[in-house]
Amino acid sequence: MVTIRDPIHGDIEISQTERRLLDTGEMQRLRRVKQLAMAYLVYPGANHTRFEHSIGTMELAGKICASCEIENEKTEQLRIAALLHDVGHVCFSHEGEFATKMALGTHEEIGRKKMLEGEIADILNENWGARKISELSASQDFGGIISSD
């Protein structure tokens, strides 16, 4: 286990798999995607990124699973799905999606593709399978835990 210090959630313990996923180019790219697009130009404190948001979402998913007494393996899978739920976001977050949606799809569609191909898929396939995590991230059953949908 590795500890990440988060300004909102405090110390967050992450597994080796979570760390490997965070170290992928696709997740590191989220360090440059603002969570609130250009709101930071008006509100200087609104400067957090999709990367930070993804880590916090993963932590909250784990806490929800613990309070609901969800089994460990399912909790690990839900934490991973929560971590990856925004991996398909383009620049300017939702505001940039209108420009890329026709060519690339929605951020959810792009994210699912990133989960099924490349470095992220390779890591997921070592554990539970990329398809399983991708399907879990789109699941209506667990949407509230993963992305508040």
Contacts in CASP RR format, 6 or more apart in sequence:
PFRMAT RR
TARGET T0000
AUTHOR 0000-0000-0000
METHOD contacts of the structure
MODEL  1
MVTIRDPIHGDIEISQTERRLLDTGEMQRLRRVKQLAMAYLVYPGANHTR
FEHSIGTMELAGKICASCEIENEKTEQLRIAALLHDVGHVCFSHEGEFAT
KMALGTHEEIGRKKMLEGEIADILNENWGARKISELSASQDFGGIISSD
1 13 0 8 1.000
1 14 0 8 1.000
1 15 0 8 1.000
1 16 0 8 1.000
2 13 0 8 1.000
2 14 0 8 1.000
2 16 0 8 1.000
2 19 0 8 1.000
3 11 0 8 1.000
3 12 0 8 1.000
3 13 0 8 1.000
3 14 0 8 1.000
4 11 0 8 1.000
4 12 0 8 1.000
4 14 0 8 1.000
4 55 0 8 1.000
5 11 0 8 1.000
5 12 0 8 1.000
6 12 0 8 1.000
6 52 0 8 1.000
6 55 0 8 1.000
6 56 0 8 1.000
6 59 0 8 1.000
8 56 0 8 1.000
9 56 0 8 1.000
9 59 0 8 1.000
9 60 0 8 1.000
12 55 0 8 1.000
12 56 0 8 1.000
12 58 0 8 1.000
12 59 0 8 1.000
14 22 0 8 1.000
14 58 0 8 1.000
15 76 0 8 1.000
17 76 0 8 1.000
17 80 0 8 1.000
17 123 0 8 1.000
17 126 0 8 1.000
17 127 0 8 1.000
18 58 0 8 1.000
18 79 0 8 1.000
18 80 0 8 1.000
18 83 0 8 1.000
20 123 0 8 1.000
21 27 0 8 1.000
21 80 0 8 1.000
21 83 0 8 1.000
21 84 0 8 1.000
21 120 0 8 1.000
21 123 0 8 1.000
22 28 0 8 1.000
22 55 0 8 1.000
22 83 0 8 1.000
24 119 0 8 1.000
24 120 0 8 1.000
24 123 0 8 1.000
25 119 0 8 1.000
26 87 0 8 1.000
26 88 0 8 1.000
26 114 0 8 1.000
26 119 0 8 1.000
26 120 0 8 1.000
27 51 0 8 1.000
27 54 0 8 1.000
27 83 0 8 1.000
27 84 0 8 1.000
27 87 0 8 1.000
27 120 0 8 1.000
28 51 0 8 1.000
30 49 0 8 1.000
30 50 0 8 1.000
30 51 0 8 1.000
30 54 0 8 1.000
30 86 0 8 1.000
30 87 0 8 1.000
30 89 0 8 1.000
31 49 0 8 1.000
31 51 0 8 1.000
32 49 0 8 1.000
32 91 0 8 1.000
33 49 0 8 1.000
33 50 0 8 1.000
33 51 0 8 1.000
33 89 0 8 1.000
33 90 0 8 1.000
33 91 0 8 1.000
33 92 0 8 1.000
33 93 0 8 1.000
34 40 0 8 1.000
34 47 0 8 1.000
34 48 0 8 1.000
34 49 0 8 1.000
34 50 0 8 1.000
34 92 0 8 1.000
34 93 0 8 1.000
35 46 0 8 1.000
35 48 0 8 1.000
35 49 0 8 1.000
35 50 0 8 1.000
35 52 0 8 1.000
35 53 0 8 1.000
35 93 0 8 1.000
36 43 0 8 1.000
36 46 0 8 1.000
36 48 0 8 1.000
36 93 0 8 1.000
37 92 0 8 1.000
37 93 0 8 1.000
37 94 0 8 1.000
37 95 0 8 1.000
37 96 0 8 1.000
38 92 0 8 1.000
38 95 0 8 1.000
39 46 0 8 1.000
40 46 0 8 1.000
40 47 0 8 1.000
50 86 0 8 1.000
50 89 0 8 1.000
50 93 0 8 1.000
53 86 0 8 1.000
54 82 0 8 1.000
54 83 0 8 1.000
54 84 0 8 1.000
54 85 0 8 1.000
54 86 0 8 1.000
54 87 0 8 1.000
55 83 0 8 1.000
57 82 0 8 1.000
57 83 0 8 1.000
57 85 0 8 1.000
57 86 0 8 1.000
57 146 0 8 1.000
57 147 0 8 1.000
58 79 0 8 1.000
58 80 0 8 1.000
58 82 0 8 1.000
58 83 0 8 1.000
59 79 0 8 1.000
60 82 0 8 1.000
61 78 0 8 1.000
61 79 0 8 1.000
61 81 0 8 1.000
61 82 0 8 1.000
61 145 0 8 1.000
61 146 0 8 1.000
62 75 0 8 1.000
62 78 0 8 1.000
62 79 0 8 1.000
62 82 0 8 1.000
64 145 0 8 1.000
65 74 0 8 1.000
65 75 0 8 1.000
65 78 0 8 1.000
65 79 0 8 1.000
65 145 0 8 1.000
66 75 0 8 1.000
70 78 0 8 1.000
73 128 0 8 1.000
76 128 0 8 1.000
77 128 0 8 1.000
77 132 0 8 1.000
77 133 0 8 1.000
77 136 0 8 1.000
78 136 0 8 1.000
78 142 0 8 1.000
78 145 0 8 1.000
78 146 0 8 1.000
80 124 0 8 1.000
80 127 0 8 1.000
80 128 0 8 1.000
80 133 0 8 1.000
81 133 0 8 1.000
81 136 0 8 1.000
81 137 0 8 1.000
81 142 0 8 1.000
81 146 0 8 1.000
82 145 0 8 1.000
82 146 0 8 1.000
82 147 0 8 1.000
84 111 0 8 1.000
84 114 0 8 1.000
84 115 0 8 1.000
84 120 0 8 1.000
84 133 0 8 1.000
84 137 0 8 1.000
85 137 0 8 1.000
85 146 0 8 1.000
85 147 0 8 1.000
86 107 0 8 1.000
86 147 0 8 1.000
87 110 0 8 1.000
87 111 0 8 1.000
87 114 0 8 1.000
87 115 0 8 1.000
87 120 0 8 1.000
88 107 0 8 1.000
88 108 0 8 1.000
88 110 0 8 1.000
88 111 0 8 1.000
88 114 0 8 1.000
89 107 0 8 1.000
89 110 0 8 1.000
90 96 0 8 1.000
90 97 0 8 1.000
90 99 0 8 1.000
90 100 0 8 1.000
90 104 0 8 1.000
90 107 0 8 1.000
90 110 0 8 1.000
94 107 0 8 1.000
97 106 0 8 1.000
97 107 0 8 1.000
104 110 0 8 1.000
108 138 0 8 1.000
112 134 0 8 1.000
112 137 0 8 1.000
112 138 0 8 1.000
114 120 0 8 1.000
114 121 0 8 1.000
115 121 0 8 1.000
115 124 0 8 1.000
115 130 0 8 1.000
115 133 0 8 1.000
115 134 0 8 1.000
115 137 0 8 1.000
116 130 0 8 1.000
116 131 0 8 1.000
116 134 0 8 1.000
120 130 0 8 1.000
121 130 0 8 1.000
124 130 0 8 1.000
124 132 0 8 1.000
124 133 0 8 1.000
136 142 0 8 1.000
136 146 0 8 1.000
137 146 0 8 1.000
137 147 0 8 1.000
139 146 0 8 1.000
143 149 0 8 1.000
END
